[in-house]
């Protein structure tokens, strides 16, 4: 099964290390694909990254959507050690 590919800002995490899914790029990707966030939804998250040689690339990682009970915000739980450059996939 191919996971929906959704933009995430890897610098926008909460104190538990979950990515916040509230950025404009994230909302645009969700709307374009007709996706609604739901607890347990698996996603392929990607974000911008600049390579050491100055070229741009993308970071990618699989994540699972969670709702924060205290704030009602949507977040993605992920393994930070599993983040890879798109070229490594």
C-alpha positions as CSV (number, residue, x, y, z in Angstrom):
1,X,0.0,0.0,0.0
2,X,1.4,3.4,-1.0
3,X,1.1,5.9,1.9
4,X,-0.2,9.4,1.2
5,X,2.7,11.8,0.8
6,X,2.2,14.9,3.0
7,X,4.5,17.8,3.7
8,X,5.6,18.3,7.3
9,X,8.0,20.9,8.9
10,X,10.6,18.7,10.6
11,X,11.5,21.7,12.8
12,X,7.9,22.0,14.2
13,X,7.7,19.3,16.8
14,X,6.1,19.2,20.3
15,X,7.8,18.3,23.5
16,X,7.2,14.6,22.8
17,X,8.9,14.7,19.4
18,X,5.7,14.5,17.4
19,X,5.5,16.7,14.3
20,X,2.7,19.3,14.2
21,X,0.5,18.9,11.2
22,X,-0.7,22.5,11.1
23,X,1.5,24.2,8.5
24,X,0.1,25.6,5.2
25,X,2.1,23.1,3.1
26,X,0.6,20.2,5.1
27,X,-2.9,21.6,4.8
28,X,-2.5,22.1,1.1
29,X,-1.2,18.5,0.6
30,X,-4.1,17.1,2.6
31,X,-6.7,19.2,0.7
32,X,-5.2,18.3,-2.7
33,X,-5.4,14.6,-1.9
34,X,-8.9,14.9,-0.3
35,X,-7.5,13.5,3.0
36,X,-8.9,14.2,6.5
37,X,-6.6,13.6,9.4
38,X,-7.7,10.7,11.7
39,X,-6.2,8.9,14.6
40,X,-3.9,6.1,13.4
41,X,-3.7,7.3,9.7
42,X,-0.3,6.3,8.3
43,X,1.5,9.0,6.2
44,X,4.7,9.4,4.3
45,X,6.0,12.7,5.6
46,X,8.4,14.8,3.6
47,X,10.2,18.1,4.2
48,X,12.8,20.3,2.6
49,X,16.5,19.8,3.2
50,X,19.6,21.3,1.8
51,X,22.4,18.9,1.0
52,X,26.0,19.6,1.9
53,X,26.8,20.5,-1.7
54,X,24.1,23.2,-1.6
55,X,21.5,21.3,-3.7
56,X,18.1,20.9,-2.3
57,X,16.5,17.6,-1.4
58,X,13.8,16.2,0.7
59,X,13.7,14.2,3.9
60,X,11.2,11.4,4.2
61,X,9.8,9.3,7.0
62,X,6.7,7.2,7.8
63,X,4.5,8.6,10.5
64,X,1.2,7.9,12.2
65,X,-1.4,10.6,13.0
66,X,-2.3,11.3,16.6
67,X,-4.7,13.8,18.1
68,X,-3.4,15.6,21.2
69,X,-6.0,15.2,23.9
70,X,-5.0,18.4,25.7
71,X,-4.9,20.8,22.7
72,X,-6.9,19.0,20.0
73,X,-4.0,19.5,17.6
74,X,-3.1,16.9,15.0
75,X,0.4,15.5,15.2
76,X,2.5,12.7,13.6
77,X,4.3,10.2,15.7
78,X,7.5,9.0,14.0
79,X,10.9,7.4,14.5
80,X,13.4,10.3,14.2
81,X,16.2,7.7,13.5
82,X,14.3,6.5,10.5
83,X,14.4,9.9,8.6
84,X,16.1,9.5,5.3
85,X,16.9,11.6,2.3
86,X,14.5,10.9,-0.6
87,X,17.5,9.7,-2.7
88,X,18.1,6.9,-0.1
89,X,14.7,5.4,-0.6
